[in-house]
Amino acid sequence: MVTDLSLLALETRLVVGAGGLESLVESATGWPGMGIIFVYSFLIAFALPGPSEIVLVAPLDLGLPSWAHLSSIMLVSAVGKAVGSVFAFHIGQEVKRAGPITRWLRRSRWNVLKWSEKRSVQLAQEYGYGGLAIALSIPFFPDTISIYAFAVLEQNYVRFAIATFLGSLGRLLVTVGFFGGLSAIF
């Protein structure tokens, strides 16, 4: 299964280019590579505008069967992103209280805050935390905006962490299913 993901590696390189951190993840080996995957996933949640799917192509070589290898990568990545999203959640709670930052964002030329809030409120009202998990399950969609938008609107750390964990895991499962299906066809 892992070798079937070479198409994913090519697609990811086309999307993000030859970035330093992405290259580090793509070349991560052994158990220390799991730490690299965790840190990368943590950073993706609140700071980096890159695809989290890149972790699926890490050549860790852990001596595990392919299903266990892939499952381990997915779980470590989902936990890393959940921890990073809790950090982003905390930042969002602080920003919500910080009047000058919020006022500046609302007055900005593009009013990113209003657009994000509108979309997030629609998802939150319609689906609650499930909406966040659904939004985060969309492969190659930048999830940092969704995480911050929900962080500003919501207040429950535990539910937020669970939703981001499930959304992150769902994203990786959808990606593996899609690329696994493509490799079966071709």
N, C-alpha and C positions, 0 to 999 in steps of 0.2 A: 504494500500500500504506500509506503513512504517513497519508493522509487516512482510510483505513479504520480507523485506530486511535483515532478520536474517541470511540468507545464505551469504549475502554480508559481514556481521559482522564476520562470521566464516572465510570466505576467507581472509578478511583483516587481521585478527589476525594471520592466517597462514603465510601471506606474511611478516608482519612487526614484529611479536612477540608481547610481552606485553610491548611496549614502554610507557614511562610516558606521553608524550603529546597525543599520540593516546588514551590512557586510559582516559585522561581528556576529550577528545572530545566524546568518547563513553559514558561517564557518565554525560555529560553536560545537565543540566535541566533548564527549564524556560527561560525567556528572557536574563538573563546573559549568558546562553549557546550560544546565537547568537553571543555574543562578543567573546567567546572562538572559535567558528567556524570561525569568521572573522580573528582573530589573527592567528589561525592555518593555514588558507588558505593563509594569507599574508606571513607567514614564509615558507610555502611550495614552494612559487614562487621563492624564492631566497636563502634559506639557508638549509631547511630540505629535506632529501632524502626519504620522505615517500609518501604514497598514499593519494591523496586528496579525494578519494572516501569515506574515513572513515567518513566524515561529514554526510553522508546519514543515518547513524545508530544512530545519536545522539538522545537520548530520551527526547527531549526538553519539551514536554507536554505544548504547548502554548495555548491550548484551541481552536485551529483552526481545521477546517475540514482537513482530511488527505492530500488532494490535495494542500491546502493552506500551510499546515505545510511543506510539501516536497518542494514546490515552494519557500517558504521563505528561507529554508536552502540552496537551490541551488543558489538563487540570492545573499544572503549574502556571500556565499563561492566564487562565481564568482567575486563579487566586491572585496573581500579580496585578491583574487589571482591577479586580474587586478592591484590593488594598489601595491601589492608586486612586480609584474612584472615591473611596472614603476620604482620602487626602483632598481630592478635588472638591468633595462635598463640604468638607470643613472650610476650605477656601471660599466656596460659594456662599456659605453661611456668613462668613466674615464680610464678604463683598456686599452681601445683602444689607448688612448693617452700616457699611461705609458709604455715607451719603455722597461725598465728592466723586467717588469712582462711578457710582450708579448714575449720578447726574451727568457726568461727562459722557458715559456710554449712551444715555438717552438723547443727548444733544449732538452726538456724532453724526456725521454726514449720512451714514447708511443705517443708523439706529439698529445695530445688530441685536441689542438687548430686546427691543420690541419684537423683532422678527422671531428670535429664539424663544422668547416667552410665549408668543402666540402659538407657535408650532408645538412647544412643549406643553402648554396648557391644554391644547386640543388632545394630545396624546394622553396626558395625565387625567383629564376629565373623562375621556372615553375608555381608557384601559388601565389607569392607575400605574402602579409600578410595573405591571405587565407591559404597558406601553413603552417604558424605558427598555425592558428586556427585548421587546420586539425591535425597537429602533437600533439597539446594539447588535442584533442578530443579522443585520444587513451587511454582507461582505463588501469590503473596500469602501465603505461609507465612513467618513471621518466621525468618530464617536466622541471626540473631546467636546464638541459643541453640545451634543445631547447631554453629556454628563454634567457639564456646567449649567446648562439651562435647567435641568431637573434639580440640580443642587441648589439653585437659587429659589426654586419653587417649593421644594419639599423639606421635611424636617426629620425624618426617621432614618438614622444611620444604618440600622440593621436591615431594614427593608431595602434601602438603597444598595447596600453591599450585596444582598442576595440577588436583587434584580440585575446588577451589573455582572455578577458572577454567571448567572444563568444566560444573560444576553451574550457575554463573551464566549461562553462554552457553545451556545447555539450558533454563533457566527462561525466558529471553527468547524463545527459539525456540518453546517450548510456548505462551507467551502470545501471540506473533504468530500462530501456527497457530490457536489457539483463537479469537481475536478476528477474524482474517482469515476463518475459517470462518463465524463468526456474521455478519459483514458480507456474505458471499456468499449466505447464506440469506435475510437480511432486506434 
